[in-house]
Amino acid sequence: MITIEEIKNKLENSMPNAIIEISNPQEDGRHFFAKIIWDEFENKTLVEQHQFVYEILKEEMKEQIHALGLDTKSK
């Protein structure tokens, strides 16, 4: 089972200087919510921002993460 810390570390490694908060609202280890503020999201659509995050976690989303809600923005 993947942990909040593992998700956060993977995102932080791919998104330097981002502010990242991860939660597991259902406390089941499979449904997560991420709030990410990252300057590199500027001039990217919401869809592009989410695609970027999903690409980083694509392996984990195959079996370990059932759902990932996102709130992304540049500032």
C-alpha positions as MATLAB code, in Angstrom:
seq = 'MITIEEIKNKLENSMPNAIIEISNPQEDGRHFFAKIIWDEFENKTLVEQHQFVYEILKEEMKEQIHALGLDTKSK';
ca = [
       0.000    0.000    0.000;
       1.352    3.409   -0.966;
       1.647    6.109    1.685;
       0.995    9.838    1.622;
       4.723   10.394    2.157;
       5.647    8.253   -0.858;
       3.252   10.171   -3.103;
       4.489   13.507   -1.800;
       8.151   12.532   -2.247;
       7.585   11.399   -5.824;
       5.807   14.634   -6.701;
       8.407   16.797   -4.941;
      11.211   15.084   -6.856;
       9.524   15.936  -10.161;
       8.244   19.371   -9.169;
      11.016   21.310   -7.416;
       9.867   24.137   -5.144;
       6.206   23.128   -5.377;
       3.956   23.395   -2.348;
       2.298   19.990   -2.039;
      -0.291   18.754    0.428;
      -1.578   15.177    0.212;
      -4.470   13.725    2.155;
      -6.272   10.389    2.318;
      -9.808   11.567    3.141;
     -11.299    8.073    3.259;
      -8.341    6.779    5.278;
      -8.231    3.671    3.118;
      -4.800    4.109    1.501;
      -6.306    4.127   -2.003;
      -8.218    7.414   -2.347;
      -6.067   10.533   -2.199;
      -6.406   14.269   -2.671;
      -3.493   16.500   -3.658;
      -3.283   20.267   -3.460;
      -0.344   21.533   -5.498;
       0.870   25.080   -6.009;
       3.737   25.312   -8.479;
       5.020   28.265  -10.483;
       5.614   26.019  -13.500;
       1.849   25.600  -13.869;
       1.565   29.215  -14.999;
       0.200   29.475  -18.560;
      -0.890   25.819  -18.476;
      -4.537   24.839  -18.606;
      -6.071   22.945  -15.724;
      -6.156   19.828  -17.912;
      -2.431   20.190  -18.688;
      -1.643   20.628  -15.003;
      -3.571   17.497  -14.068;
      -2.070   15.487  -16.926;
       1.394   16.422  -15.680;
       0.630   15.129  -12.179;
      -1.025   11.954  -13.480;
       2.008   11.252  -15.665;
       4.299   11.426  -12.621;
       2.115    8.936  -10.726;
       1.065    6.722  -13.655;
       2.694    3.552  -12.308;
       1.179    4.012   -8.862;
      -2.238    4.660  -10.394;
      -2.195    1.280  -12.128;
      -2.585   -0.645   -8.874;
      -1.913    1.363   -5.707;
      -3.946    4.557   -6.136;
      -7.621    4.032   -6.929;
      -8.544    7.724   -7.094;
      -6.625   10.985   -7.005;
      -8.438   14.289   -6.686;
      -6.433   17.354   -7.639;
      -6.454   21.060   -6.866;
      -3.635   22.631   -8.859;
      -2.613   26.218   -9.515;
       0.417   28.358  -10.168;
       0.010   30.813   -7.277;
];
